[in-house]
Amino acid sequence: MSFKRYCFVVPRYFEGLAGGAETLLGALATKLAERGHDIELLATCAKDNRTWLNEFPPGESALHGVRLKRFLVDDRSLDRWIPIQVAIHQGKNVSYEEQLTWMQESVNSSAMYRYIAEHGESFDAIFFGPYLFGTTFWGSQIHPHKSILVPCLHDEAYAYLDLIAAMFRNVRGCLFNAEPEMHLARSLYGEIPGGVVGLGFEPPTPEYVAGLEPYFSEPFPYLLYLGRKEMGKNAQVLIDYFCQAKGLGLLPDELRLVVLGGGSFSDLHRMEALERSDIIDLPHLSERDKQRVLRHALCLAQPSLNESFSIVLMEAWMVGTPVIVHGECPVTKHHVLESGGGLYFSSMSDLAGVVRYLISEHGARGEFAERGANYIQKHYTWEAVLSRFEEVVGQITPYR
């Protein structure tokens, strides 16, 4: 194997980061560094993905064996950005000039762009992600023949912008997280060079999983939502379906819904749900406590419609828990169908039906989880992922 010099560019990066796209790129960078590749990771000084304030000092440090270089976030005009952001989100027609303004007022770093301009040619490839940020758009256009997107693309209004299409068509290629994501990109932008790589995992030992004692002192059956409490993740739909099914007597009285993750029920406009005794709100927990909650759930419920991979599905299978996903999310449904590791729902009655099945068929929970674990072992060990990485990157021609 010939060792390469690679650069990874993300909007933010730090120990304990919960963001899926940044976690994915950071993990790839770390594993490639462990293999002997010369790796740099560029990020802004921001920590909070809402305020984008500079909270870390600029400069160089090291994280998990990777050289991390942070750059200050530029000042931005929310007065210019927000109206265009809202218009795009609502599916309104936005001119190319407005799209450029929207991206100019996104998360940007002039200092980072200067560094890429000065040092970009020294890298064999520069990887940018996720696709929606200024750091990805402007950064990838500095040396487009060196730029590879790890887009984490969703079927959403932003993906249909002319500006985004131009970015995809101008770079060297893409690394995708799942086949449905790759098919979406090619349906929108043409035959983009690249292929599916994904994220690797190191499954815990059976002894570790067996030692994950219940998190709650008194046992009770529960569905688990694990992720950010925000509308974009569709958590409010899961809450509504659960409450409606309970109200109609379609789910047993003792069943509860546990909602674990950052954010607030106020962000979901569902504060009244917290008045119920069968809904439990948990904040961020330690990694082990999170796994304890996950291990003893009846199932992980993943209602999101916009996923390019969905790390939480893999986390559930690794600790022996089946999953149920939204039937209208191509990526999570793909994982479930390919693995046999769970079921899917598209309505309140669907949700009630699949949950009742898991409750009544006592052996089904373990069978689904075992199939999911086998799916990870076949497709998403680090050995498998890094092998695909080397193959896909090797196939993408360096100049176009």
Secondary structure, DSSP 8 states (H G I E B T S, - for coil): ----EEEEE-S---TT---HHHHHHHHHHHHHHHTT-EEEEEEESB--TTT--B-S-SEEEEETTEEEEEE------HHHHHHHHHHHHTT----HHHHHHHHHTSS--HHHHHHHHHHGGGSSEEEE--TTSHHHHHHHTTSGGGEEE-----SSGGGG-HHHHHHHHHSSEEEESSHHHHHHHHHHHSS-SEEE----B----HHHHHT---SSSS---EEEEES-BSGGGTHHHHHHHHHHHHHTT-S-TT-EEEEESSB-TTTTT-GGGGGSTTEEEE----HHHHHHHHHTSSEEEE--S--SS-HHHHHHHHTT--EEEETT-HHHHHHHHHH--EEEESSHHHHHHHHHHHHH-TTHHHHHHHHHHHHHHHH-BHHHHHHHHHHHHHHS-S--
